Amino acid sequence: MSDIRLSEKKTYSPQEIRLQNGTSFENKRAGRILAGFQGSRPVIDIERGKYFTESFRKTEGQPLVMRWAKALYNYAEHATVYVDDDQLIAGRAGRSGRYGILYPELDGIFSMKP
C-alpha cells in the first residue's frame, strides 16, 4: 500500500479567518445576529409543548395518528411566528435570542419504563 498523506496546510472558512483577524461584524447581518445572542441567557420556549398538550388532552381515546394530526394542526393554528429584521427566510418558531424548543411528543419516548 502506498503511504498517502494529507496536506498539513489548514484551510479556514471565511468566517474563521474574520474571527482570527479580529475583523468586525458590526455592519454586517451576521454580526448583528451574533451581537443579539451575546450575553443573553438561554430560555426554553414552551409554546409547542402547550399546544400539543392541549390537543392531546382534548383528543384522548382517539386513534394516535388522528391525535398527532390534530396536535400539529392546533400548533400551526396558534403558534406565534417570529420575524426578525436580519432573517433571510421570514418566520421561525421560538423567541428571539438563545432558546430551545420543548418537544413533548418526543420526551415520552425516553422516559417510558419497559
Contact map, one row per residue, 1 for C-alpha under 8 A:
111000000000000000000000000000000000000000000000000000000000000000000000000000000000000000000000000000000000000000
111100000000000000000000000000000000000000000000000000000000000000000000000000000000000000000000000000000000000000
111110000000000000000000000000000000000000000000000000000000000000000000000000000000000000000000000000000000000000
011111000000000000000000000000000000000000000000000000000000000000000000000000000000000000000000000000000000000000
001111100000000000000000000000000000000000000000000000000000000000000000000000000000000000000000000000000000000000
000111110000000000000000000000000000000000000000000000000000000000000000000000000000000000000000000000000000000000
000011111100000000000000000000000000000000000000000000000000000000000000000000000000000000000000000000000000000000
000001111100000000000000000000000000000000000000000000000000000000000000000000000000000000000000000000000000000000
000000111110000000000000000000000000000000000000000000000000000000000000000000000000000000000000000000000000000000
000000111111000000000000000000000000000000000000000000000000000000000000000000000000000000000000000000000000000000
000000001111100000000000000000000000000000000000000000000000000000000000000000000000000000000000000000000000000000
000000000111111110000000000000000000000000000000000000000000000000000000000000000000000000000000000000000000000000
000000000011111110000000000000000000000000000000000000000000000000000000000000000000000000000000000000000000000000
000000000001111111000000000000000000000000000000000000000000000000000000000000000000000000000000000000000000000000
000000000001111111100000000000000000000000000000000000000000000000000000000000000000000000000000000000000000000000
000000000001111111110000000000000000000000000000000000000000000000000000000000000000000000000000000000000000000000
000000000001111111111000000000000000000000000000000000000000000000000000000000000000000000000000000000000000000000
000000000000011111111111000000000000000000000000000000000000000000000000000000000000000000000000000000000000000000
000000000000001111111110000000000000000000000000000000000000000000000000000000000000000000000000000000000000000000
000000000000000111111110000000000000000000000000000000000000000000000000000000000000000000000000000000000000000000
000000000000000011111110000000000000000000000000000000000000000000000000000000000000000000000000000000000000000000
000000000000000001111111000000000000000000000000000000000000000000000000000000000000000000000000000000000000000000
000000000000000001111111100000000000000000000000000000000000000000000000000000000000000000000000000000000000000000
000000000000000001000111111000100000000000000000000000000000000000000000000000000000000000000000000000000000000000
000000000000000000000011111111110000000000000000000000000000000000000000000000000000000000000000000000000000000000
000000000000000000000001111100110000000000000000000000000000000000000000000000000000000000000000000000000000000000
000000000000000000000001111110110000000000000000000000000000000000000000000000000000000000000000000000000000000000
000000000000000000000000111111110000000000000000000000000000000000000000000000000000000000000000000000000000000000
000000000000000000000000101111111000000000000000000000000000000000000000000000000000010000000000000000000000000000
000000000000000000000000100111111100000000000000000000000000000000000000000000000000000000000000000000000000000000
000000000000000000000001111111111110000000000000000000000000000000000000000000000000000000000000000000000000000000
000000000000000000000000111111111111000000000000000000000000000000000000000000000000010000000000000000000000000000
000000000000000000000000000011111111100000000000000000000000000000000000000000000000010000000000000000000000000000
000000000000000000000000000001111111110000000000000000000000000000000000000000000000000000000000000000000000000000
000000000000000000000000000000111111110000000000000000000000000000000000000000000000000000000000000000000000000000
000000000000000000000000000000011111110100000000000000000000000000000000000000000000000000000000100000000000000000
000000000000000000000000000000001111111100000000000000000000000000000000000000000000000000000000110000000000000000
000000000000000000000000000000000111111100000000000000000000000000000000000000000000000000000000000000000000000000
000000000000000000000000000000000000111110000000000000000000000000000000000000000000000000000000000000000000000000
000000000000000000000000000000000001111111000000000000000000000000000000000000000000000000000000110000000000000000
000000000000000000000000000000000000001111100000000000000000000000000000000000000000000000000000010000000000000000
000000000000000000000000000000000000000111110000000000000000000000000000000000000000000000000000111100000000000000
000000000000000000000000000000000000000011111000000000000000000000000000000000000000000000000000011100000000000000
000000000000000000000000000000000000000001111100000000000000000000000000000000000000000000000000001111000000000000
000000000000000000000000000000000000000000111111000000000000000000000000000000000000000000000110001111000000000000
000000000000000000000000000000000000000000011111110000000000000000000000000000000000000000000000000011000000000000
000000000000000000000000000000000000000000001111111000000000000000000000000000100000000000000000000011000000000000
000000000000000000000000000000000000000000001111111100000000000000000000001000100000000000000000000011110000000000
000000000000000000000000000000000000000000000111111110000000000000000000000000000000000000000000000001111000000000
000000000000000000000000000000000000000000000111111111000000000000000000000000000000000000000000000000000000000000
000000000000000000000000000000000000000000000011111111100000000000000010011001000000000000000000000000000000000000
000000000000000000000000000000000000000000000001111111110000000000000011011000000000000000000000000000011000000000
000000000000000000000000000000000000000000000000111111111000000000000010000000000000000000000000000000010000000000
000000000000000000000000000000000000000000000000011111111100000000000000000000000000000000000000000000000000000000
000000000000000000000000000000000000000000000000001111111110000000100110010000000000000000000000000000000000000000
000000000000000000000000000000000000000000000000000111111111000000110010000000000000000000000000000000000000000000
000000000000000000000000000000000000000000000000000011111111000000000000000000000000000000000000000000000000000000
000000000000000000000000000000000000000000000000000001111111000000000000000000000000000000000000000000000000000000
000000000000000000000000000000000000000000000000000000111111110000100000000000000000000000000000000000000000000000
000000000000000000000000000000000000000000000000000000011111110000100000000000000000000000000000000000000000000000
000000000000000000000000000000000000000000000000000000000011111000000000000000000000000000000000000000000000000000
000000000000000000000000000000000000000000000000000000000011111101100000000000000000000000000000000000000000000000
000000000000000000000000000000000000000000000000000000000000111111100000000000000000000000000000000000000000000000
000000000000000000000000000000000000000000000000000000000000011111110000000000000000000000000000000000000000000000
000000000000000000000000000000000000000000000000000000000000001111111000000000000000000000000000000000000000000000
000000000000000000000000000000000000000000000000000000000000011111111100000000000000000000000000000000000000000000
000000000000000000000000000000000000000000000000000000110011011111111110000000000000000000000000000000000000000000
000000000000000000000000000000000000000000000000000000010000000111111111000000000000000000000000000000000000000000
000000000000000000000000000000000000000000000000000000000000000011111111100000000000000000000000000000000000000000
000000000000000000000000000000000000000000000000000000100000000001111111110000000000000000000000000000000000000000
000000000000000000000000000000000000000000000000001110110000000000111111111000000000000000000000000000000000000000
000000000000000000000000000000000000000000000000000100000000000000011111111100000000000000000000000000000000000000
000000000000000000000000000000000000000000000000000000000000000000001111111110000000000000000000000000000000000000
000000000000000000000000000000000000000000000000001100100000000000000111111111000000000000000000000000000000000000
000000000000000000000000000000000000000000000001001100000000000000000011111111100000000000000000000000000000000000
000000000000000000000000000000000000000000000000000000000000000000000001111111100000000000000000000000000000000000
000000000000000000000000000000000000000000000000000000000000000000000000111111100000000000000000000000000000000000
000000000000000000000000000000000000000000000000001000000000000000000000011111110000000000000000000000000000000000
000000000000000000000000000000000000000000000011000000000000000000000000001111111000000000001000000000000000000000
000000000000000000000000000000000000000000000000000000000000000000000000000001111100000000001000000000000000000000
000000000000000000000000000000000000000000000000000000000000000000000000000000111110000000111100000000000000000000
000000000000000000000000000000000000000000000000000000000000000000000000000000011111000001111111000000000000000000
000000000000000000000000000000000000000000000000000000000000000000000000000000001111101001110000000000000000000000
000000000000000000000000000000000000000000000000000000000000000000000000000000000111111001100001000000000000000000
000000000000000000000000000000000000000000000000000000000000000000000000000000000011111000000000000000000000000000
000000000000000000000000000010011000000000000000000000000000000000000000000000000001111100000000000000000000000000
000000000000000000000000000000000000000000000000000000000000000000000000000000000011111111000000000000000000000000
000000000000000000000000000000000000000000000000000000000000000000000000000000000000011111000000000000000000000000
000000000000000000000000000000000000000000000000000000000000000000000000000000000000001111100000000000000000000000
000000000000000000000000000000000000000000000000000000000000000000000000000000000111001111110000000000000000000000
000000000000000000000000000000000000000000000000000000000000000000000000000000001111000011111000000000000000000000
000000000000000000000000000000000000000000000000000000000000000000000000000000001110000001111100000000000000000000
000000000000000000000000000000000000000000000000000000000000000000000000000000111100000000111110000000000000000000
000000000000000000000000000000000000000000001000000000000000000000000000000000001100000000011111001110000000000000
000000000000000000000000000000000000000000001000000000000000000000000000000000000100000000001111111000000000000000
000000000000000000000000000000000000000000000000000000000000000000000000000000000101000000000111111000000000000000
000000000000000000000000000000000001100101000000000000000000000000000000000000000000000000000011111000000000000000
000000000000000000000000000000000000100111100000000000000000000000000000000000000000000000000011111100000000000000
000000000000000000000000000000000000000001111000000000000000000000000000000000000000000000000111111110000000000000
000000000000000000000000000000000000000001111000000000000000000000000000000000000000000000000100011111000000000000
000000000000000000000000000000000000000000011111000000000000000000000000000000000000000000000100001111100000000000
000000000000000000000000000000000000000000011111100000000000000000000000000000000000000000000000000111110000000000
000000000000000000000000000000000000000000000001100000000000000000000000000000000000000000000000000011111110000000
000000000000000000000000000000000000000000000001100110000000000000000000000000000000000000000000000001111111000000
000000000000000000000000000000000000000000000000100100000000000000000000000000000000000000000000000000111111100000
000000000000000000000000000000000000000000000000000000000000000000000000000000000000000000000000000000111111110000
000000000000000000000000000000000000000000000000000000000000000000000000000000000000000000000000000000111111111000
000000000000000000000000000000000000000000000000000000000000000000000000000000000000000000000000000000011111111100
000000000000000000000000000000000000000000000000000000000000000000000000000000000000000000000000000000001111111100
000000000000000000000000000000000000000000000000000000000000000000000000000000000000000000000000000000000111111100
000000000000000000000000000000000000000000000000000000000000000000000000000000000000000000000000000000000011111110
000000000000000000000000000000000000000000000000000000000000000000000000000000000000000000000000000000000001111111
000000000000000000000000000000000000000000000000000000000000000000000000000000000000000000000000000000000000001111
000000000000000000000000000000000000000000000000000000000000000000000000000000000000000000000000000000000000000111
